[in-house]
Amino acid sequence: MYKGAFSADGDASPDMGPTHADEIPSSEDDELSPESSDLEIESGRRTQVDTGATATTDANIEDDDNGSARMLPRDKQRRTAFYDYTAEKQMSHTEARQFYQRHQLETQYGGSQSGDTHSPAMRAKTFPANFGAGDGVDVMSGAASIRSRKSNVSLAHGHRATLPIGLSQAEQSQEQRSYSTNLQGNHGEADPSFQADQQAKSHPRHPALPHEEKPLLADEGIHGAGAGIGVGPGPGGFAMSDSSVTAELTAIYTNVQKVLDLRHKYIRLSLQRNFDSPKDEPGWRIYPPHPEPVWNDSSKERRNAGTSSMQNSAILEPSEPAKAPRKMGTNIGEDFHIDDLLPVPGAAEMSFRLDGSGVFQVYETVKSAELDTPIVSIPTLREFYMDLDSILEISSDGPSKSFAFRRLQYLEGKFNLYYLLNEYQEVADSKKVPHRDFYNVRKVDTHVHHSACMNQKHLLRFIKSKMKKSPDEVVLFRDGKHLTLKEVFESINLTAYDLSIDTLDMHAHTDSFHRFDKFNLKYNPVGESRLRTIFLKTDNFIKGRYLAEITKEVISDLESSKYQFVEWRISIYGRDIDEWDNLAAWVIDNKLFSPNVRWLIQVPRLFDVYKATGLMGNFEQVIINLFRPLFEVTKDPTSHPKLHIFLQRVIGFDSVDDESKVERRVYKKFPFPKEWQTKQNPPYSYWMYYLFANIASLNVWRKQRGFNTFLLRPHCGEAGDTDHLAAAVLCAHSISHGLLLRKVPLLQYIFYLEQIGVAMSPLSNNALFLAYERNPFLSYFRRGLNVSLSTDDPLQFAFTKEPLIEEYSVAAQIYKLSAVDMCELAKHSVEQSGFEHIVKQKWLGKNYHLPGVAGNDMARSNVPSVREEFRHETHMQELAM
């Protein structure tokens, strides 16, 4: 029978003693006496109590029954989630002794503060490594043992009171608070997590971690987030410093750095970095302006900026006095008036021309044009392929592949450890934030095709309404005659009553797996291309009016949701020089402007189709049709005024088609576009080079003129050859899909180091190329890649009115994502998106572009600072290698 004398301390463990003699040997007493007088006094007091307690068994029982009557009220132990008196009485002798000795250690060396009610598993981190070796083992083996424990539970440990579980500082003493303030300098009023991080980094050693010299951790350390786990004292954090290992690691680091340097060269040249575009400058004008918050007085917000988390979610500085704002979700486009944007800027002095290699070059003066010295030197096709081959060679290098694979495994394991240690702290931090949860943080659908942006039920309802309201409207000119909507449906033997989701047959869930050809046919309602032409095209007989009407209905739903935004892909095929003007006129004449919408131009890789039909003679004609209008409108916006206005809402370019098509190399060295006259479609990398080269040349000119620049954000890695990913590493700002990264560890590691955005669509992949449970999305996310969720084609894959929420909800159910995970994904989607800098500041916080805690405004993103700091610190450790 055991008896416990319990402390009044809310977190103290029971001081439990044995009923029989099991004492420390006298020799050990002598050794311990200089260091543990408190322990001896407490032990003596406990022995007296135990001597009285062991008189008889009856006395024991009576003592237990009446003990509460003799205890002072302050000594009564309250039952808590972690402690129950009845269960405690049943503990074994060894466990009781260890609890008692641990309590003595913590009180003597400051290992735990009163009121610390965190998880016992977390508090166990304060134990010495050899503690609790089991029965019969001398747990306190001499003064040296105590001294070693004292070094493990050092005074620095006092600064860590509750840090391991989430950097909470609620229990810090005033002295510690002033210490952290002095550390920070200008960050005296900063986030508590920032202070905690500064304290963690100030420790000369990392308590509870192996005390080896670790260069990588000199300035790092979230305690409790797994910092230092698996980091050895050797080069790059590896355990050994053997010369052969060092040489191999040096070669690997050189390879990885070479890939990074090549990417930096191309991205810097094409102005695709953050803040390279004039639209990211504070003075950039957005028209129509984004709405002001109706629940917050703007002048009051300016006076009290930063004083409360509710006010921190206030939006932009109010724009110039204007008409009464349009209510979001109603009268789409009525706040857009083209006269407000006229006159457009005049012509520039610079000139441009297409060179012999298929790239538009820009010249500052007539003299520089004669000397052929363009304002920017674009890498030649030969240089591009040499750089591409370098990346492919490195990505297939055995040691480099093994290294990247192990680092990715380490990153995933480290996140799992972090999550185990900090899950409850993240939940607690999230609950402290007012007015923010997953539903009202901003999220952007970073990859969705405009012609499939509605769900099937919405399209069905729209077609039926048109059949009932305007059956006699002429909608098609075919075979030399005009056809009304009623006549079109009669020609396919259908009435409005016959239409249903099943007859539309546009879902791609069953019969399109690995059949991209069948999937493309799903864009045709009822399998009829004429219905697609009428309802889902911009360049038809009715000038795309039906598509514009249904687009406004989708925009209305988006604006009503308030927190969902889209980047719609819309096609420019390169078949005709007038495509750009027609598209711009469609957007502006139908007033398809909304604060929730931006546009990307998708370029289908269909040269082989155009060549087979005799539409084109060589590939250079595609390049001319794609880029000449853009260079013309940059030189003189008055030549295409509507196109100039439309381009202000265009983010960049996408490249789309079936990646699984076999690419046969018919040339040893690829010819220039004017010489590409075969029926073979150019390979993916060839398309990518010519998109990149012309965008780079165009961007430099547009930036000089103060116009917004464009990004290259292609579909990549959905299927087909892994070479596509290497081309994307060189040229692309971010990509869509990226499934094949799982097969190329080194490129996946490069995507992590560079934080290249990957917009993933697991529901789309599930129908076309990869079953949902095999999708690498979850491992990418855990490893720290910059991934977001997107819908791709709601018309083919979605069932609900909010396809983006549907995508998140399925992922959350299948992958068991937490609310914090989903908010982090939403934040990634905003960061990847092409929305303007001032808009992102409104959504994520003024300093969203800064890394780690400094850039995290939890009142807007709902992502706990401990998560952000873990991601940032882990990323810095990898880059440090």
Beta strands, then each sheet from edge to edge (+ up, - down):
strand 1: 3-5
strand 2: 15-17
strand 3: 351-354
strand 4: 360-363
strand 5: 443-449
strand 6: 474-478
strand 7: 481-484
strand 8: 564-571
strand 9: 597-604
strand 10: 650-656
strand 11: 711-712
strand 12: 715-716
strand 13: 734-737
strand 14: 757-760
strand 15: 787-789
sheet 1: 1+ 2-
sheet 2: 3+ 4-
sheet 3: 5+ 8+ 9+ 10+ 11+
sheet 4: 6+ 7-
sheet 5: 12+ 13+ 14+ 15+
end
